[in-house]
């Protein structure tokens, strides 16, 4: 099956990105035809500095490659390298009811977080639909909080197909295995916008300081504690074995354990999980030309698919073009 997913280069990626999506993306590439892209057009809703956007885009690509993405099998590319996507977004906007977008909860959530309520933010689901439909994607891996956007994409694809003929695959959402919400060091959902993240490739004193700053309650060492409301425990169980997780839960409930012990073990697990990828990440930093080559090749492969689909779309809507654009 063909899989499509994107990630915004709007800040450094963190362990919430890894456990929430990236780990599953890398697993899915083994048995599927995967297209993963840096959602640079989407990032324009939050990133306004062009140099920062370029640097963050390259960093996301390095992160995926360091973690094991296979560019020979998986298509890794930048959104702007397939300009047909924005053309399709306009065409889809002409069949998308306003009410469909007005019901999108993510728009309301982002405005509530302080983002400027501009058209790009409001029309985000239409561009997301274009991202998905232009590659005739079968499934889209998403977290539960993104399920509504896939439902919107399905509605848009169905409306287009009903009006112009069966051009698009109506995709299914692939709900990523739930790890619940990955909490940040302040207990809220880990997010770049909150500044509460733990970086995947953070190490040494900086990593230790970050882990030891995790907010806990005021329970004393001897007091019993609820593991399921404890941020250090919720992070620890992402990486610990089920047996070790159960042992820590028992110690929480029994009392006689300080949060410092849990944080120390969490630090060890972070080292065990991510240190094997650090040297590869450093190699990629020393060879950005290789990363650029991977992205150019990915853009070429992705655009070849998008070009063919857009030819069918233009013909269906009555606007075929009279020349062949470069691909």
Secondary structure as UniProt FT lines:
FT   STRAND          2..7
FT   HELIX           15..17
FT   HELIX           18..22
FT   HELIX           23..28
FT   TURN            29..31
FT   STRAND          33..38
FT   HELIX           40..43
FT   TURN            44..46
FT   HELIX           50..67
FT   TURN            71..73
FT   STRAND          75..78
FT   HELIX           79..81
FT   HELIX           84..93
FT   TURN            94..95
FT   HELIX           98..102
FT   HELIX           105..112
FT   TURN            113..114
FT   HELIX           119..122
FT   HELIX           124..133
FT   TURN            134..136
FT   STRAND          139..142
FT   HELIX           144..146
FT   HELIX           147..164
FT   STRAND          172..175
FT   TURN            185..186
FT   HELIX           192..194
FT   TURN            200..201
FT   HELIX           204..212
FT   TURN            221..222
FT   HELIX           227..229
FT   HELIX           231..236
FT   TURN            237..239
FT   HELIX           242..254
FT   HELIX           259..286
FT   HELIX           288..317
//
